[in-house]
């Protein structure tokens, strides 16, 4: 029985959780499409603010999780450090930007979250860090990690699912520029935390070290410099944005016919 509660990427429990979140997303999308714009925006913002509250609880529980701290130390990343658990990863930033974007009706914010939210959350779900795979799903750190990342994944898609946002090709360039600028700012924060000794292993956005990410490892072998090795990721991001936008544009034209 306990084996069935072990959660890791692509095992049976992982797919069961994905299916459960997908079912809720589809049902809510069908319901929200019949509601007013104010209700749709308020509901999505409320869901993401709840996710933010769970994130705070999860980080508090993580600070009390001695086995997690020991795993990080054994992996050469040091023990638990609040400076390493701030909401500065891509998924965390989208978790905050989604409610801000929908409530203020700022299209650039929604564009950024729609494109980067699912991508960042999917990467985190498929390649979790130390202490977040092959463990019981009942552990607070597992509940917090997977709940927040599934919510960011489907919350970003809900921008479209709830009828709030549909991507256009004009959204791509601002989202790309925002991504590069934000990534560089986060890199500066990483270097500042390291230089000041606040967190010697600071690696938000994974633009200082690859941490075993196979794609980043390839780029790092070609460009073995902090931040610089992350720039080729644009070669993946741009086609992804173009394909996604193209599919939604084609779908929109068919619906009008």
C-alpha positions in Angstrom: 0.0 0.0 0.0 2.8 2.4 0.9 4.5 1.9 -2.4 1.4 3.3 -4.1 1.9 6.5 -2.2 5.4 7.1 -3.5 5.4 10.0 -6.0 8.0 10.5 -8.7 7.8 11.9 -12.2 5.8 9.7 -14.6 4.8 7.0 -12.2 1.2 6.0 -11.8 0.5 8.4 -8.9 2.0 11.3 -10.9 -0.4 10.6 -13.8 -3.3 10.2 -11.5 -2.7 13.6 -9.9 -2.2 15.2 -13.3 -5.5 13.7 -14.5 -7.3 15.0 -11.4 -6.0 18.5 -11.8 -6.8 18.4 -15.5 -10.4 17.3 -14.8 -10.9 20.1 -12.3 -9.4 22.6 -14.8 -11.7 21.4 -17.6 -14.8 21.5 -15.4 -14.0 24.9 -14.0 -13.3 26.2 -17.5 -16.7 25.0 -18.7 -18.4 26.7 -15.7 -16.4 29.9 -16.0 -17.1 30.4 -19.7 -20.8 31.0 -18.7 -19.9 33.5 -16.0 -19.2 37.2 -16.1 -15.7 38.6 -16.8 -15.5 39.8 -13.3 -16.3 36.4 -11.8 -13.8 34.7 -14.1 -11.0 37.0 -13.1 -11.9 36.9 -9.5 -12.1 33.1 -9.4 -8.7 32.6 -11.1 -7.1 35.3 -8.9 -8.6 33.6 -5.8 -7.3 30.2 -6.8 -3.8 31.6 -7.3 -3.8 33.5 -4.1 -4.8 30.3 -2.3 -1.9 28.6 -4.0 0.4 31.4 -2.7 -0.9 30.7 0.8 -0.1 27.0 0.4 3.3 28.0 -0.9 4.0 30.0 2.3 2.8 27.0 4.5 4.9 24.6 2.4 8.1 26.7 2.9 7.5 26.9 6.7 7.1 23.1 6.8 10.2 22.8 4.7 12.2 24.8 7.3 11.1 22.2 9.9 11.9 19.2 7.7 15.2 17.8 9.1 15.4 14.9 6.5 15.1 17.4 3.7 17.9 19.6 5.1 20.0 16.5 5.5 19.4 15.5 1.8 20.4 19.0 0.6 23.5 18.9 2.7 24.4 15.4 1.3 23.9 16.7 -2.2 26.4 19.5 -1.6 23.7 22.2 -1.6 23.9 23.1 2.1 21.0 22.7 4.6 17.8 24.7 4.5 18.3 28.4 3.9 15.4 30.9 3.8 17.5 32.9 1.2 17.2 29.9 -1.1 13.5 29.5 -0.6 12.2 32.9 -1.7 9.5 33.1 -4.4 12.1 33.9 -7.1 11.9 30.8 -9.2 10.0 31.1 -12.5 7.0 29.1 -11.2 6.8 31.2 -8.0 6.9 34.5 -10.0 4.1 33.3 -12.2 2.1 32.3 -9.2 2.2 35.9 -8.2 1.8 37.5 -11.6 -1.3 35.5 -12.7 -3.6 37.2 -10.1 -2.0 40.6 -10.6 -2.4 40.3 -14.4 -6.0 39.2 -14.3 -7.1 41.7 -11.8 -5.3 44.7 -13.4 -6.1 43.4 -16.9 -2.5 43.9 -17.9 -2.0 41.9 -21.1 1.9 41.8 -20.9 1.7 40.1 -17.5 -0.9 37.6 -18.7 1.2 36.9 -21.8 4.3 36.2 -19.8 2.4 33.9 -17.5 0.6 32.1 -20.2 3.8 31.3 -22.1 6.2 30.8 -19.3 4.0 29.4 -16.5 3.1 26.0 -18.1 6.7 25.6 -19.4 8.4 26.4 -16.1 6.0 24.3 -14.1 6.3 21.3 -16.5 10.1 21.4 -16.2 9.8 21.4 -12.4 7.3 18.6 -12.4 9.4 16.4 -14.7 12.7 17.2 -13.1 12.1 17.9 -9.4 15.0 18.8 -7.2 16.6 16.9 -4.3 14.0 15.6 -1.8 11.0 15.9 -4.1 10.9 12.5 -5.8 10.6 8.9 -4.7 9.0 10.0 -1.5 5.6 9.6 0.1 3.0 12.0 -1.3 1.8 12.6 2.2 4.9 14.4 3.2 4.2 18.2 3.6 7.1 19.0 1.3 5.7 16.7 -1.4 2.1 18.1 -1.0 3.4 21.7 -1.2 5.8 21.2 -4.1 3.4 19.3 -6.4 0.3 21.2 -5.5 1.9 24.6 -6.2 3.5 23.4 -9.5 0.3 21.7 -10.8 -1.6 24.9 -9.9 0.8 27.1 -11.7 0.7 24.8 -14.8 -3.1 24.8 -14.9 -3.6 28.3 -13.6 -1.6 29.7 -16.5 -3.6 27.6 -18.9 -6.8 28.8 -17.2 -6.0 32.3 -18.6 -7.3 30.9 -21.8 -9.6 28.2 -20.4 -11.6 30.8 -18.4 -11.9 33.0 -21.5 -9.7 35.8 -20.1 -6.8 35.7 -22.5 -5.9 34.4 -26.0 -2.3 34.7 -27.3 -1.5 36.7 -30.4 1.8 36.9 -32.3 2.2 40.5 -31.0 2.5 39.1 -27.5 5.6 37.1 -28.2 8.3 39.8 -28.4 7.3 41.6 -25.1 7.2 38.2 -23.4 10.6 37.3 -24.7 12.1 40.7 -23.7 10.5 40.3 -20.2 12.0 36.8 -19.9 15.5 37.9 -20.7 15.4 41.0 -18.5 13.9 39.1 -15.6 16.4 36.3 -16.0 19.3 38.7 -15.8 17.9 40.5 -12.8 17.5 37.1 -11.0 21.1 36.3 -12.0 22.3 39.5 -10.4 20.3 38.5 -7.2 21.9 35.1 -7.3 25.4 36.6 -7.5 24.6 39.2 -4.7 23.3 36.4 -2.4 26.5 34.4 -3.1 28.9 37.3 -2.7 27.2 38.5 0.6 27.2 34.9 2.0 23.4 34.9 2.4 23.1 31.8 0.3 26.4 30.4 -1.2 24.3 28.1 -3.4 21.8 30.6 -4.8 20.6 29.5 -8.2 17.2 30.9 -8.9 16.2 30.3 -12.6 19.2 27.8 -12.8 21.3 30.4 -14.5 24.4 30.1 -12.3 24.7 26.3 -12.2 22.8 23.6 -14.3 22.0 21.3 -11.3 22.0 18.3 -13.5 19.4 19.6 -16.0 20.2 17.7 -19.2 19.3 20.5 -21.5 21.3 23.1 -19.6 24.2 20.7 -19.4 24.4 20.6 -23.2 24.4 24.4 -23.4 26.9 24.7 -20.5 29.4 22.5 -22.4 29.2 24.9 -25.3 29.1 28.1 -23.2 30.7 27.4 -19.8 29.8 30.7 -18.3 27.1 31.6 -15.6 24.0 33.1 -17.2 25.5 33.0 -20.7 24.8 29.2 -20.9 21.1 29.9 -20.4 20.7 32.2 -23.4 20.5 29.4 -26.0 17.2 28.4 -24.2 15.7 31.1 -26.3 16.2 28.7 -29.2 13.6 26.5 -27.6 11.4 29.2 -26.2 10.8 31.1 -29.4 9.6 28.1 -31.5 7.5 27.0 -28.5 5.8 30.4 -28.4 5.3 30.5 -32.1 3.8 27.0 -32.3 1.4 27.6 -29.3 0.2 31.0 -30.6 -0.2 29.5 -34.1 -2.4 26.7 -32.8 -4.6 29.1 -30.8 -4.9 31.4 -33.8 -6.0 28.6 -36.1 -8.4 27.3 -33.5 -9.9 30.8 -33.1 -10.4 31.2 -36.9 -12.1 27.8 -37.1 -14.4 28.7 -34.2 -15.5 31.9 -36.0 -16.4 29.9 -39.1 
